[in-house]
Amino acid sequence: MTDAILVLCTCPNEGVANLLASNVIEQRLAACVNVVPLIHSIYNWQGRVEQSDESQLLIKTRRELFEPLRVFLRQHHPYETPEILALPVVLADADYLNWIADVTL
């Protein structure tokens, strides 16, 4: 297990995703954010099955930055209940892990 995590966060569109990604990087809460411009989501919301096109953020950061990242996303995300899921990085290239550590808070 490493200190790195991958945080998933869906956004209503690519514009919101790019804005959030840029701000997360500027705040040094992550080393890199990939924006997947178009995904199709099917989900249960308030008792109904919904479908929508969204953009997906893949946020590479460190475990100890999850809470400030979560707070930032909650404050700036337009969804009432945004997806903010952290997945552990079990194995990774050592140089990549060092880079994540070097460029984040």
C-alpha positions in Angstrom: 0.0 0.0 0.0 1.2 3.5 -0.8 0.3 7.0 0.5 -1.3 7.8 -2.9 -5.0 7.7 -3.6 -7.2 8.2 -6.6 -10.3 10.3 -6.0 -13.2 10.0 -8.4 -15.6 12.9 -8.8 -18.3 13.3 -11.4 -19.3 16.7 -12.7 -22.4 17.9 -14.7 -20.3 18.9 -17.7 -16.7 19.5 -19.0 -16.7 23.2 -18.1 -17.3 22.5 -14.4 -14.9 19.6 -14.4 -12.1 21.8 -15.9 -12.7 24.6 -13.5 -12.7 22.2 -10.5 -9.6 20.4 -11.8 -7.7 23.7 -12.3 -8.6 24.9 -8.8 -7.6 21.7 -7.2 -4.2 21.8 -8.9 -3.7 25.5 -8.0 -4.5 24.8 -4.4 -1.9 22.0 -4.5 -4.5 19.5 -3.3 -3.6 17.1 -6.1 -0.6 16.4 -8.4 -2.8 15.7 -11.4 -6.4 15.6 -12.4 -7.6 13.9 -15.6 -10.8 15.1 -17.0 -12.8 12.4 -18.9 -15.1 14.7 -20.9 -18.0 12.4 -21.4 -19.4 9.5 -19.5 -23.0 8.4 -19.3 -24.3 7.8 -15.7 -27.3 5.8 -14.6 -28.1 6.1 -10.9 -30.8 6.1 -8.3 -31.6 9.6 -7.0 -34.4 10.4 -4.6 -36.2 7.1 -5.4 -36.0 7.4 -9.2 -33.6 5.9 -11.7 -31.9 8.8 -13.5 -29.6 9.1 -16.5 -27.3 11.9 -17.4 -24.1 12.7 -19.3 -21.3 13.9 -17.0 -17.6 14.4 -16.9 -15.4 12.4 -14.7 -12.5 13.7 -12.6 -9.6 11.3 -11.8 -7.7 13.1 -9.0 -4.2 11.8 -8.0 -3.3 12.9 -4.5 -2.1 11.8 -1.1 -4.2 10.1 1.6 -3.6 13.0 4.1 -5.0 15.5 1.6 -8.3 13.7 1.2 -10.1 15.7 3.9 -9.1 19.2 2.6 -9.8 18.0 -1.0 -13.2 16.7 0.1 -14.1 20.0 1.8 -13.0 22.0 -1.2 -15.0 19.8 -3.6 -18.1 20.1 -1.4 -17.8 23.9 -1.2 -17.3 24.4 -5.0 -19.3 21.5 -6.6 -22.7 22.3 -8.0 -24.2 18.9 -7.0 -26.1 18.5 -3.7 -24.3 15.2 -3.1 -21.2 15.0 -5.3 -19.4 11.8 -5.9 -16.1 12.0 -3.8 -14.7 8.5 -3.6 -11.1 7.7 -2.7 -9.5 4.5 -3.9 -6.1 3.3 -2.5 -3.2 3.0 -4.8 -1.8 -0.4 -3.9 1.2 -0.3 -6.2 2.8 2.4 -8.3 6.1 3.6 -9.9 8.3 5.1 -7.1 9.2 8.1 -9.2 5.5 8.8 -9.8 4.8 8.6 -6.1 7.7 10.9 -5.3 6.3 13.4 -7.9 2.9 13.3 -6.2 4.5 14.0 -2.9 6.7 16.8 -4.3 4.0 18.8 -5.9 1.2 18.6 -3.3 0.9 20.4 0.0 
